[in-house]
Amino acid sequence: MSRVLIVEDEEHLARGLKLNLEAEGFTAEVEENGTAALQRLVGAGAGADGFDIILLDVMLPGLDGFEVVRRLRAARQFVPVMLLTARSDTDDVLRGFEAGADDYLPKPFDLSILLARIAGLLRRRTWLRGDPDAGQERELEEYRFGRTSIDFRNQVLRRGKVEQPLTVMEATLLRYLVRHAGETVSRKALLEEVWGVRHDTDTRTVDNFMARLRRYIEDKPARPRHLLTVRGVGYRFVDKPDGDG
């Protein structure tokens, strides 16, 4: 049984979400503001309190949803987060992904759509963790290159003695790059196939994500050898750069 934390200040909406999710077999709890949610999730070493997913409203009083998810990730808590937002502008959606969210759903929404998106996010997490029922290729449960290993099952990247937990979105992006190793992938393809954003939009979010991944995997992020920019097109992941044995 999956546990869901609803962070929503509109009481009627929070109550309705809780009742409907519980009717579908989830365990659901509610916090009405971002400060209370953060205290519960990271305060006193809470360790995300055992939740499997967080439904996080963007327009919260005090700390908004963007800041909540940013602080959650800064505290090294990587439970999947779905933003619920009346601000469906693409730039706001991408801002949420940059902050560390894993998915978004514009308000108003049908319950059936919410349930499908929750199931998809939980399935993606299961897929990353190597459940054979998810149709995953077993050889990609862990991937090694150079001094780096990516443990998709536990969403952890290891480089030497350093461990970097990954969000579902970061792990999904890395997996996409690994699957297309040696190929040039466009920013548009990344937006559509990883983020699920199919609008004409600014691609800076892709570049920002790539800069983050370079800090994880490169000896010199400013002079990358594994995650290369293909000017005017996109990126190419190379597991064995020229000159490596």
Disulfide bonds with the S-S distance in Angstrom:
none
